[in-house]
């Protein structure tokens, strides 16, 4: 099952990508942290350091911090954020 719906692109998430090596996604409400982590690692071929989950009015949001070996900006460029 695909848990990642779409990347979230705002000024704040772009700054987090550049300064903190984090990507932000809108995810399926049924997705658990470990399932989302596994999908991000498989889909983008990266290693995830940590995940924060937030429930908002617009849905469930996952903030994914990548390990230092990988660049969130490069992944963002690959998926068409920039």
VEXDREN-2710 file (C-alpha; in Angstrom, 1 decimal):
% VEXDREN-2710
k/r/px/py/pz
1/UNK/0.0/0.0/0.0
2/UNK/1.2/3.5/-0.8
3/UNK/1.1/5.7/2.3
4/UNK/2.8/8.8/0.8
5/UNK/0.2/10.9/-1.0
6/UNK/2.2/14.0/-1.9
7/UNK/5.2/16.1/-0.8
8/UNK/4.2/19.4/1.0
9/UNK/5.9/22.4/-0.4
10/UNK/5.8/25.7/1.5
11/UNK/8.4/28.3/2.5
12/UNK/8.8/26.6/5.9
13/UNK/9.2/23.1/4.5
14/UNK/11.7/24.4/1.9
15/UNK/13.8/26.0/4.7
16/UNK/13.6/22.7/6.7
17/UNK/14.8/20.9/3.7
18/UNK/17.8/23.2/3.3
19/UNK/18.8/23.7/6.9
20/UNK/17.7/20.5/8.7
21/UNK/17.8/17.9/6.0
22/UNK/14.0/17.1/6.3
23/UNK/11.3/16.3/3.8
24/UNK/7.6/16.8/4.5
25/UNK/4.8/14.6/3.1
26/UNK/1.0/14.4/3.3
27/UNK/0.4/10.7/4.2
28/UNK/-2.5/8.3/4.5
29/UNK/-4.1/8.5/7.9
30/UNK/-3.8/4.7/8.3
31/UNK/0.0/4.8/7.9
32/UNK/2.1/4.1/10.9
33/UNK/5.6/5.5/11.5
34/UNK/7.4/2.3/10.6
35/UNK/5.4/1.8/7.4
36/UNK/6.0/5.4/6.3
37/UNK/9.7/5.1/7.1
38/UNK/10.0/1.9/5.1
39/UNK/8.2/3.4/2.1
40/UNK/10.3/6.6/2.1
41/UNK/13.5/4.4/2.3
42/UNK/12.4/2.2/-0.6
43/UNK/10.9/4.8/-2.8
44/UNK/13.7/7.4/-2.6
45/UNK/16.6/5.0/-1.8
46/UNK/17.7/6.8/1.4
47/UNK/18.1/6.1/5.1
48/UNK/15.7/7.8/7.5
49/UNK/16.9/9.0/10.8
50/UNK/13.6/9.9/12.4
51/UNK/9.9/10.7/11.6
52/UNK/7.5/13.1/13.3
53/UNK/3.8/12.7/12.6
54/UNK/1.2/15.4/12.9
55/UNK/-2.6/15.2/12.4
56/UNK/-3.8/18.5/10.9
57/UNK/-7.1/19.7/9.4
58/UNK/-5.8/18.8/6.0
59/UNK/-4.8/15.3/7.0
60/UNK/-1.8/13.4/8.4
61/UNK/1.6/15.0/7.9
62/UNK/5.0/13.3/8.2
63/UNK/8.2/15.2/8.7
64/UNK/11.1/12.8/7.7
65/UNK/14.7/13.6/8.8
66/UNK/17.3/11.9/6.6
67/UNK/20.7/10.6/7.8
68/UNK/23.6/12.9/7.1
69/UNK/24.7/10.6/4.2
70/UNK/21.7/11.8/2.1
71/UNK/20.6/15.2/1.0
72/UNK/16.9/16.3/1.3
73/UNK/17.5/19.0/-1.3
74/UNK/18.7/16.3/-3.9
75/UNK/15.7/14.1/-3.2
76/UNK/13.5/17.2/-3.5
77/UNK/15.0/18.0/-6.9
78/UNK/14.5/14.4/-8.0
79/UNK/10.8/14.4/-7.1
80/UNK/10.2/17.8/-8.7
81/UNK/10.0/20.2/-5.7
82/UNK/12.5/22.6/-7.2
END
